[in-house]
Each structure stands twice: as C-alpha cells, then as structure tokens.
Amino acid sequence: MQVKQPKDISNFHIVGINYKKTDAAIRGLFAINQDQYQQLLQAAQAAGMHDLFVLSTCNRTEIYGFAPDPADLMRLLCGAANGNLQVFNSLAYVKSGEGAVRHLYQVGTGLDSQILGDYEIIGQIKGAAKFAKANGCVGTFLERLVNSVLQVSKLIKNETGLSSGTVSVAFAAVRLLESKVADIQQKNIVLLGVGKIGRNTCKNMMEYLGVRNITLINRTTAVAEDFAGKHGLQYAPFEQLGESLRAADVILVATNAPQPTILRKHMEGTGSKLIIDLSIPFNVAADVRELSHVEVVNVDDLSKIQDETLARRLNEVPKAISIIEEHMEEFLYWYKMRKHAVVLKAVKEKLTEIHAREIKEQKNGAHYNLEDIEEVSSRIIQKMINLMAGKVRKETEKGDQYIAMISEIFETGANQD
C-alpha cells in the first residue's frame, strides 16, 4: 500500500526581486502580465510543478512554490518574463521552508512593502493565488497558507494601526502634486490608464485637491467614458492621445503596457509639464527626461515622500509581528499534524485489513456472534490509533521519529513527496 505524504516544507521556496535592491527599470524587465502568467503556469505543469503562484506588482516580482531546487522556480519566472536569467539571479533573494512561509506573511501584511503597511498588497496576493488555482497550480498547503495570510492581514488591519492613515503610491502622487503645483485647480490634467491605480489616484486628486479638470484616456475608451460619467470628468479617445498630452500641464500615467506609451515626440515643442509615471514597466520613454521643460517622477521617487503617518505606523510593527508569529505557529502545527494524519490513516487501514482477515478466518468456527466481534475489534483499532496520535502530539520534538517508526512497523509505504 503506497500512501502519498504532503510535500516536504523544505522544498517550499520563494524567489524574487523587490524595491530594496532593484530600481523600477530593472523590476519592469521581470514584471509578469496576465498572458505571461498563463504561459508560466503551463510551463510549470509541463515540468511537473503543480503548487505555485507569482506575485508581480510595481515593487516586486516573486514566485512562491514547491520545487526540488529554487533555481527551477527562477528559470520558470525568467522564461516567462522579458528579463535575463543571469541578471535576475544576481539580484534575487531566495528563502526556503519556514523562512519562505514567514516572508509571505510579512509581504501580505505590508511589513515588507515599500510603503509600510500598504494594504493593497493583500488583494494582489489573493488575486495571484486565485488565478494560479483556477489553472490547477495551487495545492492544499499553498491554499491553506494563503488563507492564513489573508486572515492575519485582516487581523492586523483591525487590531493595529499599521495600515492607518492614507499612505499609498496613489496618495503619494497627490502629495507630490500638492507640494509642486500651487495652482493645481487651474491646470489641465491628463490621466492615462483607468485601472485600479489610475482610479485611486483620480479619486484622491478629487478628494484631497478638489480638482475636476481631469481628462481620462484609456486604450478601451468605454472604460474611461464610464468612470468619467460617474465622477463628472472629461474623457478622450486613445486616438487623441498626442493632442491631449500636448495640451496638458500635468500628466499621470498608470498603464500596464509593456512598452512606453508617452514618447519624446509627444513632449517636444510644448510648454512645461510634470509627468508622474505610476507604471511598471515605465510607460514614459527614458529620453523624455532629457527635455529641460519636462519633469518626470516615477514610483521609486514617490516612495521617498515621507509622512507623519509612516512614523506612527512604525510603532505598530511589534504588534503586527506578534500576530504573525502566533498564526504562523498555528499554520506550521497544522502542517506537521497533517503529515502525521496521513500515516495514522494508513496504519488504521492496515489494522482494518488485519481485522477483516481475522474475522474471515473466524467464520469457519462455531459459537460466535460476528457483529459483536466486529464492533469490539473496530473499537480496539480506533483506540490504538488514538493512543498513537496522542503520543505524537504530546512529544512534539520526537513526533516525526515516532511517526516514521509507526509507518515502518506497519509497512504503510508512506513516503515524502
């Protein structure tokens, strides 16, 4: 009887790059869009890897999953991205086992974010894992881990002040406009890209700066038209991009296009402009910065804007870490008990097999009550299993040794994945 054990946690890895060692230009080379993600998951399955997901945001690209070696995950990621494997390898961090588990908790709760306490990251993790699951690439371990991280993130948001106040890339853009453009309400503003970041930035500008002179442009015009209609703003078709950019004083870019959308030719011969690029990869061509009348600010520049909110958040970090450690311990306990449960189930099946064989041999005898014998022997089997399980739970340090011995004695065939 062969019994499949849960995957060994030592083969669970996270490989990635983030804002700490790479600038936005480098991160853009390894950003993964939806089509690339689909291709990556297909390649993973073809290689026999069925438990992984990719987190790709403006501040990081990370792949989490089970593999014989972290390098296997690295090759998968770089095979789908536009970047070079050697470059990625020179900049990447790798964590395995419990270290990889802890990293996901810290990322999911905003402790590892470029802006401390960033709560948007948890939605991105949820979406990334959901996409991988829909494509058959999330198993029991990873699903349970992500659900635990989601729960912890919610607890930290509700029970600490780590995410209190308004601090995000979208809000940092508004703070920048507030400090740089005194008469912002008299300026012509163009917002290119009406995705989540674009919408948040637009709402923040309306709420905190009181501006309404915003023209929305999106590749799918209907999206811009719908948002503009709901908020009393203007919109323009993508075909009028060049004309709209030349007339703008302030331009905000929040698209996910793989190549720059705003080019030098759009800016030549125009008046002074401030461009805020919220995109990864960058959507403003590098040579636009060479123009003396144009100032370009990107997401890395925005992250340097400090706020008193961040100082208050730092005081909440110890509370957040305490909550993480408590729930991570519960998750690891579940993992260890799940490993043991597989062997104990196999032992029970083995004892039941012995029980059935003995009952069958007794059928040729006389003066017995078959139902009584089956009931008594079944209770004996369950009591034996309960005794074993109780001992394993009590002796946590020796639990793995005990379970291995039990498996060997009863020849269950249980083995690690």
N, C-alpha and C positions, 0 to 999 in steps of 0.2 A: 504494500500500500504506500503510494507516494503522496505526501502532503506538501502543498506549496506554502512556504512561510512568507510573511510580509517582507518587503525589501529591507535590507540592512541599512540603517540610518547613516552608516559611514560612507555609503555610496550616494548620499544626497548632497548635492553641491549647488553653489551659486557662483556664477562667473559674470563679471560686469565691469563697466566703467561708469564714473559719475563726475559731477562737477568738481570734486576735490582735486583730481589730477589732470583733468582734461577741460579744454575750453569748449565753447559751444560749436565751433567749427569742426573740431575733431568728433565731438559727440554726434554731430549731424551725419557724419560718414557711416555711423553704425546705428542710426535710428532705423527702426523697423516699422514699415507701414503695414496695412491690413493684408495686402496681397503677398508681401514678403513673409508675413507671419504664417499665412496659409501654406506657403511653399516650405517654410521651415518645419512646420508640424508634419507635413507629408514626408519630408526627408527623414525626420526623426523616426517615424513609424517604419519607414523602409529600413532603417538601421537597427530596428528592434527596441527603440526607446519610446515608451508609451506614458510616461509620467513626468511632464514638464510644462512650463509656461514661460513666456517672455514679457518682461515689463519694459516698455520703451516710452520715455517721457522726455520733456525738454532738458531735464537734469541728469538722466541716467538711461542706460540700456543694460538690462540684466536678464540672464536666463537662469531659471531655477529648475532643478530636476534630478532624476536618478540616472547615473551613468557609471560605467566601470572606471572612468577617468574624467576629471574636469575638462581635459583637453577635447574630449568628444563633444561636449556642450559648446565649447569655444568654436570648434570647427563648424558646427551647425549654425551658430549665430552669424559668423563671418561669411559663411556660404550663402546666406540669405541677404546680408547687408551689402552696402557698396564699399565698405572699408577693407583694408588689408589685414590678414590674419596676424602677420608679424607685428604690425603696429598695435593691433588690439592686445596681443599677448604682452607687449612691453608696458602697457598702461593698465592692464586689467588687475582686479583683485579677485582672489579665489577663497571661498570659505566652504568647509565641508562639515557634515554631521551636525552636532548641536550648534556649532558656530554659524552654519548656514540657516538653521532654524531661527536663531536669535536675530540674525541680520534681517530676515523678513519681518519679524515683529517690530524691529526698530524702523525699518523703512515704512511699514504700514501705519505706524503711529506718528510719523512726522519727525522722529528723533534724528533721522539721517538725511532729512531734506535740506535743500539749500536755504530755504526759509523755514526756520524751526517751527514745528507744529503744523506744517502745511497739511490741511485736512483733505485736500483734493486727491492726494496720492492714493488713499484707500479705495476710492471709486475706480481709479485706474487699475489697481491690483485686482479688484473684483471683476472688472471687465476683461482683463487679460486672462484670468483663470477661467472665466465663463467661456471665452472663445476657445481656449485650449480644450476644455471639457466637451464642448459641442463637436470638436474634431477628434474626440476619442483619445485625448492625451493627458487626462487627469485621473489618477487612481485614488484609492481610499486614503492613503497617507497625505497626499497633497491637498485633497479636498478638505480633509479634517483640519489640516494646518491653516489653510486659507480662511476657513470658517472661524477658527480660533483667533486669528489675527484681526478679522473683521469685528469680532466681539470685543477684543481688547481695545481696538481703536475707538469703538463706541464708548466703552467704559472710561477711557482716558479723556475723551471729549466731554463727557458728562460729569466726571468726578474730579477733574483737574482743570487748571487754567491754561494748559499747554497750547490749546488752539483758540484761546480767547482773543478778541480784538480782530481787526481786519488786516491781515498781512498775507499777501499772495503776489505772484508776478503781475496779475491784472491790476491789483491795487497799487503796487509799486510804480506801475506806469502812470497811474493817476497822480501819485505823489510827485513824480518827476515833472509832469505837466504843470502841476500847481506851483512848483518852485521855479520852473524855467519860462513859463508863458503867463505873464501877468494878466494880459487881456484875453484869456483863452475863449471867453464867450463871444468875442468879435472875430475869432479866427475860423477859417474854413478847415474842417477836419474830415479826413477820409479814413474809414476803417475797412481794410481789405481782409476778408475772411470772417465769416459769421458762424464759426464753430463755437465750441464751448468757451475757449479762452477769449475769443473775439466778443462773444455776447457778454461775458462777465466784465470785460474791460469797458464795453459800451455802457452797461448798467452803472458801473462805478463812476464813469465820467458824468453821466446824467445826475446821479445821486449826490456826489461829492463836489462836483464842479458846476453843476447846474447848466451844462451845455446841451443844446439841442441842434446845433448847426453841424450835424454829423451826416455824412453821405456813406452809405453802406454799399460795398461791392463784393460779390461772391461769384465764383465760377458758375454755380447754379443760381440764376437770377431770382428764381421763385423763393429761395431761402432768404435772400436779402429783402425781397419785397414783403414777405410775411412778417419778418422781425421789424422792419421799418413801419409797417402798418400798425402793429401792436403798440409801438412806442412813439409814434408821431415823428418819425425821422424820414430822411430822404434816402433814395437808393438809385443806383445807376447800373446799367448792364455792364458785364465784363468787357464788352467790346469798346466801351468808352473809358477804359482804364487810363490810357495815356492822357487823355484830355482832363480827366478828373484829378490825376496826380499833379499835373502842371498847375492846376488852379488851387491846389491845397496849400495850406500853411503848415499843417500838422498831419502826418500820415502814420497810422498804426497798422502793422502787418501781423496777421495771426492766421496764416495758412499752413497747410501741411504739404505743399508742393515740393517735389524732390529737387527742383532747380529754382534759382532766383526768379522772382516774378517782377520785382522792381529793378530796372536796369539803368545804367548810366544815361542812356539816351532819353529816358523819361525826365531826368533832372537837369539836363544841360539847357542853358538859356532861360532858366526860371528864376524866381525870387528865392529868398531864404526859406529853408524848410527844416523842420525837425522830424526825423523818422524814428519810430520806435519799433524794432523788429522783435516780435514775441515768438517767432517761429524757430523750430528745429527740424531739419536743417535751416540755415539762414535763408530768408527769402528776399534779402536785399543784396545785390551783387557787391562784391568786395570793393570794386573800383569806384563805387558811389561815394565812399568815404574820402576819396581824393579831391572831391569837389569842395571848394572852400565855403560855398554858400549853403552846404547841406551838412547837418549834424545827424549822425546815426548812433542810436543807442540800442544794444541788444540785451538778451536775457541775463547774461553774466554781469553787464553793467548795472542792471536793475537790482540784482541781488545785493549790491553793495550799499543800497539805500537803507540806512538804519532807522529804527523806530523805537520809541519807548516801549511799545508793545513787546518787542523781542526781549527786552531786559526783564519784563515781568514773566515772560514765558520760561526764561532760563531757571527761575526759581521753582518752576513746576516739574523740572526734569526728574529729580529724585523720586517724586510720587509716581510719575509715569513708569520709570524703570522698575519700581516695586511691583506695580500692577503687571508689567510684562513678565517679570521673573515668576510671579505666582502662577500665572496662566500657562507659561511655558513649561513649568514643572508639571502641571496637570496634563498638558499635552504629551510630554515625554513619558509620564506614568501610563497614559492610555496606550502609547506605542509599545512599551515594554509588556504590559498586560495582554495586549493583542497578540504579541509574539507567543506568549505562554499559552494563551487560549487555543491557538491553533494546534499545539502539541497535545494539550489536555483533551481536546476534542478527538484527536486521532487516537489517544490512549483509550478514551471511552468507547470509541468504535471498535478498538481491538478487544477490549474486555467484553463488549456486547457480542462480538464474534465468537469469543471463547464460550460465553454464556449460552449462545444459541447452539453451539456444537455439543455442549454438555447436556442440554435439555434434549437434544435429538437422540443422544446415546441413551438417555434415561427412558425414552419412550417404550423401549422393549421390556422394561422392568414392570413390576406389579405394585399395587397398593400405594399409589401416589396421586396427588392432585396437581395436575400440570399448571393450572392458574396460580396456585399458591407458590409453587416453586419459581415460576417466572417473576412473580411480584417480589418475593424475597430476594432473589438473585439480582433483580434490577435495582433494588434499594441498596444492595451491597456495592454494586458497581458505582452508583452515584455517590455513596459515602466515601469510597476510595478516591474518587475524583475530587470531592470536596476537601478531603484531607490533604491531597497533593497541592491543590490550588491554595489552600490556606497557608501551607508551609512556604510555598513560593512567594506569596505576598508578604509574609512576615519577615522572611530572610531576604530582603531586597538585594543585598550585596551579592548573595550566593544564588539568587533566583535563576540566572542564566545557566549556572552549573547544574543546578537541580533539574531544570527542565531538559537540559541536554542528556543527563543521565536517565531520566524517565523515558525520553524518546528512544534512547539506545536500548534500554531494558526491554521495552515493548516492541522494538523494531518497527516503529511507525513509518520510518522513511522520511520524516520531516527534515527539510533542508532549507538553508537560506537561499533567497533569490539571487 
